[in-house]
Amino acid sequence: MILQQNSELPVVGLAAPNQTVDLTLERFPAPGHLAPRLSRQFGVIHRDSQVTDERGHFRFLLPPQKGGFERYLLTISTAERRKGTVPEPYVRAPGMPKPLPDMKVFDNILFGEVWISAGQDNMAMPLAFADKGDYRSVLDQNDTIRFFLQAEEGLESGQPYSFQPLEQASGARWTRQGQILDLRRVSAVAAHFALRLQERLAVPIGIVSTESSGSLLHSWIDRRRLYAMPDAVTHLKKIKMYRTEADWETTGPKARFQPFVFFNHKIAPLTGLVCRGVLWYQGESDVAFPDYYASAFPALLKSWSRVFKAAEGGKLNLIYCQLAPYFYQTLKPAALSRFNLMLAALRKTLPWPSALVSLYDISPEYHNLPDSWRHPLHPQAKAPVGQRMAELSLGLCYGQNSPATSPYLLQARVVGNKFMLNFETGQQNLTIRKGEKLLKGFSLAGADGIFRPAQARILFGVQVMVWHDDISQPCNCAYAAYDLNLDSNLVTENDLPVQPFSTNARLPLNQVWAPLLTLDTLQIWAFTGNEDRPLPDQAGFQELLYAPPTSGCRYQIDHEHFRDEVATLRIDYRSDSMRFPLLQVNKLKSLQPPLDMTIYQWLTVYVFNPDDRQKTLSLSPELPETVIEAKLNWQKLSLPVPGDLTTAQGFPQLVVRDNLRTGTLLISQIQLWRKDPGVEAGG
């Protein structure tokens, strides 16, 4: 096992009443090291003895030990053992749930940093499946990172769920080097956290795993505190999960979803455990109820404060994750955005020092997972999650020069027609995600409350300026505050993404159109099909644009012809007719809600005409055409949007007329306007 360094540690147990119990702690050199002659650092370093009370209970306190790779041996025995009796003391410690013989020896103990890993599916995903299992062999050879495992459901076969908190953890054991079956099933997020933290601190790392797939928030809070909250009781009754002892389900398909069930089985048995803090990644099962979650989650932390003891007499720490991008098709639009914004706002109100991890830039790919895990809710990339948790822990808990949370908006003010934004970045400069040139993810709304993707620029590495040429008096600024926000790319130098925000809590529901407006990508993460609940293989990177077979269009991002440092979309076409759709949006299920074109009067687009002959552009075959002049420079075209325009997926087509039926056009920066933007031409 691995115990928390620099902290007094309780050792409690049960023997016969009024019996003497002896405790001995011995230290041995780390493997491969020899103890100096006559060294007092090794051998027996602590002894204690006490008499059990009338019920047979005893409680020792181990003195604080500095973390390192020396091995320790703990021996507990009764004095009567020397007289030939066998009183059988019982030590309640993680991994030792059964009655003990008259002497118990805990060998190969290490002192280091201990963390609790908790949550649901994305925290529970096994190391063997995530990130192609790259770190299995590393952990297999590392005996100084260990995991305390329990039965995932909190009980062993045939065991009923208890209405009362338990004292013993089911299936409890510590992993050890070479136990490949156990190491394959440990939490991938927690494993990568432990690997990165050990790399930075050079001490043993212990992870106490409590996570369980599909679990709900109410399952992790103790009964007294949960039922003391009127909002929680109302919520439980609304979802038909309120339970008394009379209607408690000990078995059955719904038993694991009951209130306080995992607190009783997986948290309560750890009472008295000393640790540094908790790694929390949960919320997918509660995403529809952000207000309830905001009130109940602090209660969970207070509930756990009565179970776990903070290292070195300080405070317990929390490192928790926002949810990864996903299209919750059965919920209202922006359900995920609201939940993630709630998690961000919650951080400053929590009773523990807390760090929030933003995840919207993590790859959403999941198709290489085995069938039991292959679902868009479970991104395969878990190494970045654990590594970010470790980096934030260094600033939050260990006083190192590292951010104490993901960067967040500190101040927003309006200057003229622009928003000026300041961020708390942990002394890191702001930058754009590697490999990209255009800052994306920002949107502005004026007095009408309608958001439009906005232009943004980083100033001096510490500020961001946001504006939209069609909004003279901006009232709200939002960043990454939409469900499928993979295009958002504002990060710090150490690649921590800035937390999503909205300056007045309103959300840009139509931000899914940003990739089309910037025209710097040909794919978008989306769902296909018409099912209410998409099948696992109905999500992925889909083609953003649809080319009708008759148009012969071929799309590619042109990295040679830039406009304002932004790559452009090159369209080569060969058609049977002189007038045909040049650009239209693919019909993808998750591009909802449709863009409301009735609020716009104009669409502008920059075009480059390398064929040096006159063409025309319009928004549909029935609408008037705008001339593309025969000249070799960028031209800004303004196209009127009629109020009765019918569109596919809410976005109009771009229809080209070319009398020669074959040619090339470069297109850049589509914008939507509520007023006449004027017509410009020029390079």
C-alpha positions as CSV (number, residue, x, y, z in Angstrom):
1,M,0.0,0.0,0.0
2,I,1.0,3.7,-0.2
3,L,0.2,6.0,2.7
4,Q,0.1,9.8,2.8
5,Q,3.4,11.4,3.6
6,N,4.1,14.1,6.2
7,S,0.8,13.3,8.1
8,E,-0.3,11.5,11.2
9,L,-2.1,8.4,10.2
10,P,-4.7,6.6,12.3
11,V,-4.6,2.8,12.6
12,V,-7.8,1.5,14.1
13,G,-9.0,-2.0,14.8
14,L,-10.8,-4.5,17.0
15,A,-9.5,-7.2,19.3
16,A,-10.7,-8.9,22.5
17,P,-11.8,-6.4,25.2
18,N,-9.2,-5.2,27.6
19,Q,-6.3,-6.8,25.7
20,T,-2.9,-5.2,25.1
21,V,-2.1,-4.5,21.4
22,D,1.4,-3.8,20.2
23,L,2.4,-1.8,17.1
24,T,5.8,-1.7,15.5
25,L,6.9,0.3,12.4
26,E,10.1,-0.6,10.7
27,R,12.0,1.1,7.8
28,F,14.2,-0.6,5.2
29,P,16.3,0.9,2.4
30,A,14.9,1.3,-1.1
31,P,15.6,-1.7,-3.4
32,G,19.2,-1.5,-4.6
33,H,20.3,0.7,-1.8
34,L,22.3,-0.5,1.3
35,A,21.8,0.9,4.8
36,P,24.8,2.7,6.2
37,R,26.4,0.9,9.2
38,L,24.9,1.9,12.5
39,S,22.3,4.0,10.8
40,R,19.4,4.9,13.0
41,Q,17.2,5.7,9.9
42,F,16.4,2.0,9.4
43,G,15.1,-0.8,11.5
44,V,12.4,-0.2,14.2
45,I,11.5,3.5,14.1
46,H,8.3,3.5,16.1
47,R,6.7,1.4,18.8
48,D,3.4,1.8,20.6
49,S,1.2,-0.2,22.8
50,Q,-2.3,0.2,24.3
51,V,-5.1,-1.7,25.9
52,T,-8.4,-2.1,24.0
53,D,-11.6,-0.7,25.5
54,E,-14.5,-2.7,26.8
55,R,-15.7,-3.3,23.2
56,G,-12.2,-4.3,22.0
57,H,-11.5,-1.2,19.9
58,F,-8.0,0.2,19.6
59,R,-6.6,3.3,17.8
60,F,-2.9,4.2,17.1
61,L,-1.4,7.2,15.4
62,L,1.6,6.6,13.2
63,P,4.0,9.6,13.3
64,P,4.4,11.5,10.0
65,Q,6.9,10.0,7.6
66,K,8.7,11.8,4.7
67,G,7.8,10.5,1.3
68,G,10.4,8.4,-0.5
69,F,11.2,5.0,-1.9
70,E,12.2,3.3,1.3
71,R,10.0,0.3,2.3
72,Y,8.2,0.1,5.6
73,L,6.8,-2.9,7.6
74,L,3.9,-2.5,10.1
75,T,3.3,-5.2,12.6
76,I,0.3,-5.3,14.9
77,S,-0.1,-8.1,17.5
78,T,-1.6,-8.8,20.9
79,A,0.5,-9.3,24.0
80,E,-1.4,-12.6,24.7
81,R,0.1,-14.1,21.6
82,R,3.3,-14.7,23.6
83,K,1.3,-16.6,26.1
84,G,-0.1,-19.0,23.5
85,T,-3.6,-17.5,23.2
86,V,-5.2,-16.4,19.9
87,P,-7.4,-13.3,20.5
88,E,-7.6,-12.3,16.8
89,P,-7.3,-8.5,16.6
90,Y,-9.2,-6.9,13.7
91,V,-7.6,-3.9,11.8
92,R,-9.9,-1.9,9.7
93,A,-7.6,-0.7,6.9
94,P,-8.0,-0.4,3.1
95,G,-7.5,-3.8,1.6
96,M,-7.9,-5.8,4.8
97,P,-11.6,-6.2,5.3
98,K,-11.7,-9.6,7.0
99,P,-10.9,-10.6,10.6
100,L,-7.2,-10.9,11.2
101,P,-5.1,-13.5,13.1
102,D,-3.4,-12.7,16.4
103,M,-0.6,-10.9,14.5
104,K,-0.9,-9.0,11.2
105,V,2.1,-7.8,9.2
106,F,1.7,-5.1,6.5
107,D,4.8,-5.3,4.3
108,N,6.2,-3.3,1.4
109,I,4.5,0.0,2.6
110,L,5.5,3.2,0.9
111,F,4.9,6.8,1.9
112,G,4.0,9.4,-0.8
113,E,1.0,11.3,-2.2
114,V,-2.4,9.7,-2.0
115,W,-5.4,10.8,-4.1
116,I,-9.0,9.6,-4.5
117,S,-10.2,9.0,-8.0
118,A,-14.0,9.3,-8.4
119,G,-16.7,9.8,-10.9
120,Q,-18.4,7.8,-13.7
121,D,-17.6,6.4,-17.1
122,N,-14.9,8.7,-18.3
123,M,-13.0,8.3,-15.0
124,A,-13.7,4.6,-14.9
125,M,-12.4,3.8,-18.5
126,P,-9.7,1.2,-18.1
127,L,-6.1,2.0,-19.0
128,A,-6.0,-1.0,-21.3
129,F,-8.5,0.6,-23.6
130,A,-7.7,4.4,-23.5
131,D,-5.0,6.0,-25.6
132,K,-4.3,2.6,-27.2
133,G,-3.1,1.2,-23.8
134,D,0.3,2.9,-24.3
135,Y,1.2,3.0,-20.6
136,R,0.4,-0.5,-19.5
137,S,4.0,-1.7,-19.7
138,V,5.2,1.4,-17.9
139,L,2.9,0.8,-14.9
140,D,3.7,-2.9,-15.0
141,Q,7.4,-2.1,-14.3
142,N,6.6,0.7,-11.7
143,D,6.1,-0.6,-8.2
144,T,5.9,3.0,-6.8
145,I,2.5,3.8,-8.3
146,R,-0.2,1.7,-6.8
147,F,-3.9,1.6,-6.9
148,F,-6.4,0.6,-4.3
149,L,-9.2,-1.1,-6.1
150,Q,-12.7,-2.0,-5.1
151,A,-15.6,-3.9,-6.8
152,E,-16.8,-1.3,-9.4
153,E,-20.5,-1.8,-8.3
154,G,-19.5,-1.6,-4.7
155,L,-20.4,-5.2,-3.9
156,E,-19.4,-8.7,-4.7
157,S,-21.5,-11.4,-6.3
158,G,-24.6,-12.1,-4.3
159,Q,-24.1,-9.2,-1.9
160,P,-27.2,-6.9,-1.4
161,Y,-27.0,-3.1,-1.5
162,S,-27.1,-1.7,2.0
163,F,-29.3,1.2,3.3
164,Q,-26.7,1.9,5.9
165,P,-23.0,2.9,5.4
166,L,-20.6,-0.1,5.5
167,E,-17.3,-0.4,7.3
168,Q,-15.7,-2.8,4.8
169,A,-14.9,-2.3,1.1
170,S,-15.9,-5.1,-1.2
171,G,-13.2,-6.7,-3.4
172,A,-10.6,-4.4,-1.9
173,R,-6.9,-4.8,-2.7
174,W,-3.8,-2.9,-3.6
175,T,-2.2,-3.4,-7.0
176,R,1.4,-4.6,-7.1
177,Q,4.0,-4.8,-9.8
178,G,3.4,-7.6,-12.3
179,Q,-0.4,-7.9,-11.6
180,I,-1.2,-7.2,-15.2
181,L,-4.9,-8.0,-15.0
182,D,-5.4,-5.4,-12.2
183,L,-3.2,-2.8,-14.0
184,R,-5.2,-3.2,-17.2
185,R,-8.4,-2.2,-15.4
186,V,-7.2,0.8,-13.4
187,S,-8.6,4.3,-14.3
188,A,-6.7,5.6,-17.3
189,V,-7.2,9.2,-16.2
190,A,-5.9,8.4,-12.7
191,A,-3.0,6.4,-14.1
192,H,-1.8,9.3,-16.3
193,F,-2.3,11.7,-13.4
194,A,-0.1,9.5,-11.2
195,L,2.6,9.1,-13.9
196,R,2.9,12.8,-14.5
197,L,2.7,13.7,-10.8
198,Q,5.4,11.2,-9.9
199,E,7.6,12.6,-12.7
200,R,7.3,16.1,-11.1
201,L,7.4,15.2,-7.4
202,A,9.6,12.1,-7.4
203,V,7.6,10.3,-4.6
204,P,5.4,7.2,-4.6
205,I,1.8,7.9,-5.8
206,G,-1.2,6.0,-4.4
207,I,-4.6,6.2,-6.1
208,V,-7.7,5.1,-4.2
209,S,-10.2,4.2,-6.9
210,T,-13.9,4.7,-6.2
211,E,-15.4,5.5,-9.6
212,S,-18.3,3.6,-11.1
213,S,-19.7,3.8,-14.6
214,G,-23.1,5.4,-15.1
215,S,-23.3,6.6,-11.5
216,L,-25.4,9.7,-10.5
217,L,-24.4,12.5,-8.2
218,H,-26.9,11.6,-5.5
219,S,-25.4,8.1,-5.2
220,W,-22.2,9.6,-3.7
221,I,-23.7,11.8,-1.0
222,D,-24.5,10.5,2.5
223,R,-28.2,10.1,3.4
224,R,-28.3,12.7,6.2
225,R,-26.8,15.5,4.2
226,L,-28.6,14.6,0.9
227,Y,-32.1,14.5,2.6
228,A,-31.4,17.7,4.4
229,M,-31.5,19.6,1.1
230,P,-35.0,20.5,-0.1
231,D,-33.9,20.9,-3.7
232,A,-32.3,17.5,-3.7
233,V,-35.3,15.8,-2.2
234,T,-37.6,17.5,-4.8
235,H,-35.2,16.4,-7.6
236,L,-35.1,12.8,-6.3
237,K,-38.9,12.6,-6.1
238,K,-39.2,14.1,-9.6
239,I,-37.0,11.4,-11.1
240,K,-38.6,8.8,-8.8
241,M,-35.5,8.0,-6.9
242,Y,-36.3,9.0,-3.4
243,R,-35.9,6.1,-1.1
244,T,-36.7,5.2,2.5
245,E,-35.6,2.0,4.3
246,A,-39.1,0.7,3.6
247,D,-38.8,0.9,-0.2
248,W,-35.0,0.4,-0.5
249,E,-34.0,-2.0,-3.3
250,T,-31.3,-4.4,-2.3
251,T,-31.0,-6.0,-5.8
252,G,-32.4,-5.4,-9.3
253,P,-31.6,-3.2,-12.3
254,K,-32.4,0.1,-10.5
255,A,-30.7,-0.7,-7.2
256,R,-27.3,0.9,-8.2
257,F,-29.0,4.2,-9.1
258,Q,-30.5,4.8,-5.7
259,P,-29.4,7.7,-3.5
260,F,-26.3,7.3,-1.3
261,V,-25.7,3.7,-2.5
262,F,-22.1,4.2,-3.6
263,F,-21.4,6.4,-0.6
264,N,-22.5,3.5,1.6
265,H,-20.5,0.9,-0.3
266,K,-17.4,2.7,-1.7
267,I,-16.8,5.9,0.3
268,A,-17.9,5.1,3.9
269,P,-15.5,2.1,4.2
270,L,-12.6,4.5,3.7
271,T,-13.4,6.6,6.8
272,G,-10.2,8.0,8.3
273,L,-8.1,7.7,5.2
274,V,-5.6,10.6,4.9
275,C,-5.1,11.9,1.4
276,R,-4.2,15.1,-0.5
277,G,-7.5,15.4,-2.4
278,V,-10.0,14.1,-4.9
279,L,-9.9,13.7,-8.7
280,W,-13.6,14.1,-10.0
281,Y,-14.9,13.5,-13.5
282,Q,-18.7,13.0,-13.4
283,G,-21.8,14.7,-14.7
284,E,-22.9,13.0,-17.9
285,S,-25.7,11.3,-16.0
286,D,-26.9,14.6,-14.5
287,V,-26.2,17.0,-17.4
288,A,-29.9,17.8,-17.7
289,F,-30.1,19.3,-14.2
290,P,-27.4,22.0,-13.8
291,D,-29.2,23.9,-11.1
292,Y,-29.7,20.8,-8.9
293,Y,-26.1,19.8,-9.5
294,A,-24.8,23.3,-8.4
295,S,-26.6,22.9,-5.1
296,A,-25.8,19.3,-4.5
297,F,-22.1,19.1,-5.4
298,P,-20.9,21.3,-2.5
299,A,-22.9,18.9,-0.2
300,L,-21.0,16.0,-1.7
301,L,-17.7,17.6,-0.7
302,K,-18.9,18.4,2.8
303,S,-20.1,14.8,3.1
304,W,-16.7,13.5,2.0
305,S,-15.0,15.9,4.5
306,R,-16.3,13.7,7.3
307,V,-14.8,10.6,5.6
308,F,-11.4,11.7,4.4
309,K,-8.7,13.5,6.4
310,A,-6.6,16.2,4.7
311,A,-2.8,15.7,4.5
312,E,-0.6,17.6,6.9
313,G,-3.6,19.0,8.8
314,G,-4.5,21.2,5.8
315,K,-7.5,21.2,3.5
316,L,-8.7,18.5,1.1
317,N,-8.3,19.6,-2.5
318,L,-10.5,19.0,-5.6
319,I,-9.5,18.7,-9.2
320,Y,-12.6,18.3,-11.4
321,C,-13.4,18.2,-15.1
322,Q,-15.9,19.8,-17.4
323,L,-17.6,17.4,-19.7
324,A,-16.2,16.7,-23.1
325,P,-18.0,17.8,-26.3
326,Y,-21.1,15.7,-27.1
327,F,-24.4,16.3,-28.8
328,Y,-27.2,15.5,-26.2
329,Q,-29.8,14.9,-28.9
330,T,-32.7,14.2,-26.5
331,L,-32.1,17.4,-24.4
332,K,-32.7,21.1,-25.2
333,P,-30.0,22.9,-27.3
334,A,-27.0,24.0,-25.3
335,A,-27.6,21.6,-22.4
336,L,-23.9,20.7,-22.3
337,S,-22.9,24.4,-22.5
338,R,-25.1,25.3,-19.6
339,F,-23.7,22.4,-17.5
340,N,-20.1,23.3,-18.3
341,L,-20.7,27.0,-17.5
342,M,-22.3,25.9,-14.2
343,L,-19.2,23.9,-13.4
344,A,-16.9,26.9,-14.1
345,A,-19.0,29.2,-12.0
346,L,-19.1,26.7,-9.2
347,R,-15.4,26.6,-8.6
348,K,-15.2,29.8,-6.5
349,T,-18.0,28.7,-4.2
350,L,-16.8,25.2,-3.3
351,P,-15.7,24.5,0.3
352,W,-12.4,22.9,-0.9
353,P,-9.5,24.6,-2.8
354,S,-10.5,23.5,-6.4
355,A,-9.1,23.4,-9.9
356,L,-11.2,23.0,-13.0
357,V,-10.0,21.2,-16.2
358,S,-11.4,22.3,-19.6
359,L,-11.6,19.5,-22.1
360,Y,-13.3,20.9,-25.2
361,D,-10.1,20.6,-27.3
362,I,-9.6,16.9,-26.6
363,S,-10.0,14.6,-29.6
364,P,-13.6,13.2,-29.5
365,E,-12.5,10.0,-31.4
366,Y,-13.9,6.8,-29.8
367,H,-14.2,4.3,-32.6
368,N,-11.1,2.2,-31.7
369,L,-12.6,1.3,-28.3
370,P,-14.1,-2.2,-27.6
371,D,-17.8,-2.6,-28.1
372,S,-18.6,-2.1,-24.4
373,W,-17.0,1.3,-24.4
374,R,-17.5,2.5,-28.0
375,H,-19.8,5.5,-27.7
376,P,-19.4,9.3,-28.4
377,L,-19.7,9.9,-24.6
378,H,-16.4,8.2,-24.1
379,P,-13.5,9.9,-25.9
380,Q,-10.5,7.6,-26.1
381,A,-8.0,10.3,-25.2
382,K,-7.5,10.1,-21.5
383,A,-3.8,10.8,-21.2
384,P,-4.3,14.6,-21.7
385,V,-7.0,14.6,-19.0
386,G,-4.9,13.0,-16.4
387,Q,-1.8,15.1,-17.3
388,R,-3.7,18.3,-17.0
389,M,-5.1,17.3,-13.6
390,A,-1.5,16.7,-12.5
391,E,-0.2,20.0,-13.8
392,L,-3.0,21.9,-12.0
393,S,-2.3,20.0,-8.8
394,L,1.2,21.3,-8.8
395,G,-0.1,24.9,-8.6
396,L,-3.1,24.1,-6.4
397,C,-1.5,21.9,-3.8
398,Y,2.3,21.8,-4.1
399,G,3.3,25.4,-4.5
400,Q,5.1,24.9,-7.8
401,N,5.1,27.4,-10.7
402,S,2.1,25.9,-12.4
403,P,-1.5,27.2,-12.9
404,A,-3.9,26.4,-10.1
405,T,-6.8,26.0,-12.5
406,S,-7.5,26.2,-16.2
407,P,-7.3,29.8,-17.4
408,Y,-10.5,31.8,-17.0
409,L,-12.0,35.2,-17.7
410,L,-11.0,37.7,-15.1
411,Q,-12.5,40.9,-16.5
412,A,-14.6,42.0,-19.5
413,R,-15.2,45.6,-20.5
414,V,-16.7,47.3,-23.6
415,V,-14.5,49.9,-25.3
416,G,-16.3,51.5,-28.2
417,N,-17.6,48.6,-30.4
418,K,-15.2,46.0,-28.9
419,F,-15.0,43.8,-25.9
420,M,-11.6,43.9,-24.1
421,L,-11.0,40.7,-22.1
422,N,-8.5,39.9,-19.4
423,F,-7.7,36.4,-18.2
424,E,-6.2,34.7,-15.2
425,T,-3.6,32.4,-16.9
426,G,-1.2,31.4,-14.1
427,Q,1.5,33.7,-15.5
428,Q,1.3,32.1,-18.9
429,N,0.9,34.0,-22.1
430,L,-2.2,33.4,-24.3
431,T,-1.7,32.0,-27.7
432,I,-3.6,30.1,-30.5
433,R,-3.6,26.3,-30.5
434,K,-0.5,24.9,-32.3
435,G,-0.9,24.5,-36.1
436,E,-3.7,27.2,-36.4
437,K,-3.5,30.9,-37.3
438,L,-7.0,32.3,-36.8
439,L,-8.4,32.8,-33.3
440,K,-11.8,31.2,-33.1
441,G,-14.6,30.4,-30.7
442,F,-15.7,33.9,-29.8
443,S,-19.1,35.4,-30.5
444,L,-20.8,38.7,-29.8
445,A,-24.4,39.8,-29.3
446,G,-25.8,43.3,-29.5
447,A,-29.0,44.7,-27.9
448,D,-31.0,42.2,-30.0
449,G,-29.4,39.3,-28.1
450,I,-28.5,37.5,-31.3
451,F,-25.0,36.0,-31.3
452,R,-22.7,36.0,-34.3
453,P,-19.3,34.5,-34.6
454,A,-16.9,37.4,-34.0
455,Q,-13.3,38.3,-34.9
456,A,-10.8,38.2,-32.1
457,R,-7.2,39.1,-31.6
458,I,-4.7,38.4,-28.8
459,L,-3.0,41.6,-27.5
460,F,0.5,41.4,-26.0
461,G,-0.2,37.8,-24.9
462,V,-2.4,38.9,-22.0
463,Q,-5.6,40.4,-23.5
464,V,-8.1,39.5,-26.2
465,M,-10.0,42.0,-28.2
466,V,-13.3,40.8,-29.8
467,W,-15.4,42.7,-32.3
468,H,-18.0,42.2,-35.1
469,D,-18.3,44.8,-37.9
470,D,-22.1,44.6,-37.8
471,I,-22.4,45.2,-34.0
472,S,-21.7,48.8,-33.0
473,Q,-22.8,48.3,-29.3
474,P,-21.9,44.8,-28.1
475,C,-23.8,43.7,-25.0
476,N,-22.5,40.2,-24.5
477,C,-19.4,38.2,-25.4
478,A,-19.1,34.4,-25.3
479,Y,-16.3,32.0,-25.9
480,A,-16.7,28.2,-26.5
481,A,-20.1,28.4,-24.9
482,Y,-21.7,25.8,-27.2
483,D,-21.9,22.1,-27.2
484,L,-19.7,21.0,-30.1
485,N,-17.0,23.7,-29.5
486,L,-14.0,21.8,-30.9
487,D,-13.0,24.8,-33.1
488,S,-12.4,27.1,-30.0
489,N,-8.6,27.5,-29.8
490,L,-7.5,30.0,-27.2
491,V,-4.9,28.3,-25.0
492,T,-1.9,29.2,-22.8
493,E,1.7,28.5,-23.7
494,N,1.5,25.2,-21.8
495,D,-1.6,24.2,-23.9
496,L,-4.2,24.7,-21.2
497,P,-7.5,25.7,-23.0
498,V,-9.3,28.8,-21.6
499,Q,-12.5,28.0,-19.8
500,P,-15.8,28.6,-21.7
501,F,-17.7,31.7,-20.6
502,S,-20.6,34.0,-21.4
503,T,-20.4,37.5,-19.9
504,N,-24.2,37.6,-19.1
505,A,-25.0,33.8,-19.1
506,R,-26.9,33.9,-22.5
507,L,-25.7,31.3,-24.9
508,P,-24.9,31.4,-28.7
509,L,-27.1,28.5,-29.9
510,N,-26.0,28.8,-33.6
511,Q,-22.3,28.8,-33.1
512,V,-22.1,25.4,-34.8
513,W,-22.0,27.4,-38.0
514,A,-18.6,29.0,-37.2
515,P,-16.6,26.4,-39.2
516,L,-18.6,27.2,-42.3
517,L,-18.2,31.0,-41.8
518,T,-14.4,30.7,-41.4
519,L,-14.0,28.2,-44.2
520,D,-10.8,26.8,-42.8
521,T,-11.9,23.2,-42.4
522,L,-13.8,20.7,-44.4
523,Q,-15.0,18.5,-41.6
524,I,-17.1,18.9,-38.5
525,W,-17.8,16.6,-35.6
526,A,-21.5,15.6,-36.0
527,F,-24.1,12.9,-35.8
528,T,-25.9,11.4,-38.8
529,G,-29.1,9.5,-39.0
530,N,-32.6,10.3,-37.5
531,E,-32.7,8.3,-34.4
532,D,-33.6,10.0,-31.1
533,R,-30.7,8.3,-29.5
534,P,-27.8,7.9,-32.1
535,L,-26.1,4.6,-32.4
536,P,-22.4,4.5,-31.5
537,D,-21.1,4.5,-35.0
538,Q,-23.3,7.5,-36.1
539,A,-20.9,10.1,-34.9
540,G,-17.6,11.2,-36.1
541,F,-15.9,13.8,-38.3
542,Q,-18.3,14.3,-41.2
543,E,-17.8,16.3,-44.4
544,L,-19.1,19.8,-43.8
545,L,-19.9,20.5,-47.5
546,Y,-22.1,18.6,-49.9
547,A,-21.2,18.5,-53.6
548,P,-24.1,17.4,-55.9
549,P,-22.8,14.9,-58.4
550,T,-23.9,17.3,-61.3
551,S,-21.7,20.1,-60.0
552,G,-18.5,18.1,-60.1
553,C,-17.2,20.3,-57.2
554,R,-14.0,19.3,-55.4
555,Y,-13.2,21.1,-52.1
556,Q,-9.8,21.6,-50.5
557,I,-8.2,24.0,-48.0
558,D,-5.8,26.2,-49.9
559,H,-2.7,26.9,-47.7
560,E,-0.9,28.9,-50.4
561,H,-3.4,31.7,-51.0
562,F,-4.1,33.4,-47.7
563,R,-6.3,36.4,-47.0
564,D,-5.5,38.2,-43.7
565,E,-3.3,35.2,-42.7
566,V,-6.3,32.8,-43.0
567,A,-6.3,29.8,-45.3
568,T,-9.0,29.8,-47.9
569,L,-11.4,27.3,-49.4
570,R,-10.5,26.3,-53.0
571,I,-13.4,25.0,-55.1
572,D,-12.6,23.3,-58.5
573,Y,-15.8,22.5,-60.5
574,R,-16.8,20.9,-63.8
575,S,-20.6,20.9,-64.5
576,D,-23.0,20.0,-67.2
577,S,-24.9,23.3,-66.7
578,M,-23.9,26.9,-66.6
579,R,-25.6,27.6,-63.2
580,F,-25.2,25.1,-60.3
581,P,-24.7,24.9,-56.5
582,L,-21.1,25.8,-55.7
583,L,-21.3,25.4,-52.0
584,Q,-24.0,23.9,-49.7
585,V,-24.1,22.4,-46.3
586,N,-24.3,18.6,-45.7
587,K,-27.5,17.4,-43.9
588,L,-26.1,16.5,-40.5
589,K,-28.3,15.8,-37.6
590,S,-26.4,17.7,-35.0
591,L,-26.3,21.0,-36.9
592,Q,-29.4,21.9,-34.9
593,P,-31.1,24.2,-34.2
594,P,-31.1,25.4,-37.8
595,L,-29.7,28.9,-38.4
596,D,-32.5,31.5,-38.4
597,M,-31.8,33.3,-41.7
598,T,-34.9,35.6,-41.3
599,I,-33.0,37.9,-39.0
600,Y,-30.3,38.7,-41.6
601,Q,-30.5,40.9,-44.6
602,W,-27.1,40.4,-46.2
603,L,-24.4,37.8,-46.7
604,T,-20.9,38.9,-47.6
605,V,-18.1,36.7,-48.9
606,Y,-14.6,37.3,-50.2
607,V,-13.8,35.6,-53.5
608,F,-10.7,35.2,-55.7
609,N,-11.3,34.5,-59.3
610,P,-8.1,32.9,-60.8
611,D,-9.8,32.2,-64.2
612,D,-9.8,35.9,-64.9
613,R,-13.2,35.9,-66.5
614,Q,-16.6,37.2,-65.3
615,K,-18.8,34.9,-63.3
616,T,-21.8,35.5,-61.0
617,L,-22.8,34.3,-57.5
618,S,-26.3,34.1,-55.8
619,L,-27.9,32.4,-52.8
620,S,-30.2,30.2,-54.8
621,P,-31.1,29.5,-58.4
622,E,-34.2,31.8,-58.1
623,L,-32.4,34.9,-56.7
624,P,-30.6,37.8,-58.5
625,E,-27.0,37.3,-59.3
626,T,-24.0,39.4,-58.2
627,V,-21.1,39.8,-60.6
628,I,-17.6,38.3,-59.9
629,E,-15.4,40.5,-61.9
630,A,-12.6,39.3,-64.2
631,K,-9.6,40.5,-62.1
632,L,-6.9,38.8,-60.1
633,N,-7.5,40.1,-56.6
634,W,-9.8,39.5,-53.7
635,Q,-13.4,40.9,-54.1
636,K,-15.9,41.4,-51.4
637,L,-19.4,40.4,-52.6
638,S,-22.6,41.5,-50.8
639,L,-25.6,39.2,-51.5
640,P,-29.1,40.2,-50.3
641,V,-31.0,37.7,-48.2
642,P,-34.7,37.6,-48.9
643,G,-37.0,37.1,-45.9
644,D,-38.7,34.0,-47.5
645,L,-35.4,32.2,-48.3
646,T,-35.7,28.5,-47.7
647,T,-32.5,26.8,-46.9
648,A,-31.1,23.4,-46.2
649,Q,-30.0,23.0,-42.6
650,G,-30.6,26.7,-42.2
651,F,-27.8,27.9,-44.4
652,P,-28.2,29.1,-48.0
653,Q,-26.5,27.7,-51.0
654,L,-23.9,29.6,-53.0
655,V,-24.9,29.2,-56.7
656,V,-22.3,30.1,-59.3
657,R,-22.9,30.9,-63.0
658,D,-19.9,30.2,-65.3
659,N,-20.6,30.1,-69.1
660,L,-17.6,27.8,-69.6
661,R,-19.0,25.3,-66.9
662,T,-15.5,24.6,-65.5
663,G,-13.1,26.6,-63.4
664,T,-11.9,27.5,-59.9
665,L,-12.9,29.9,-57.2
666,L,-11.3,30.7,-53.9
667,I,-13.7,31.7,-51.0
668,S,-12.9,33.2,-47.7
669,Q,-14.8,34.7,-44.6
670,I,-18.5,34.5,-45.0
671,Q,-20.3,36.9,-42.8
672,L,-24.0,37.5,-42.0
673,W,-25.3,41.0,-41.6
674,R,-28.5,42.7,-40.3
675,K,-27.7,45.9,-42.1
676,D,-26.2,46.8,-45.5
677,P,-22.5,46.3,-45.2
678,G,-21.7,48.2,-48.4
679,V,-19.9,46.8,-51.4
680,E,-16.1,46.8,-51.5
681,A,-13.7,45.5,-54.0
682,G,-10.0,45.3,-53.7
683,G,-7.0,43.2,-52.8
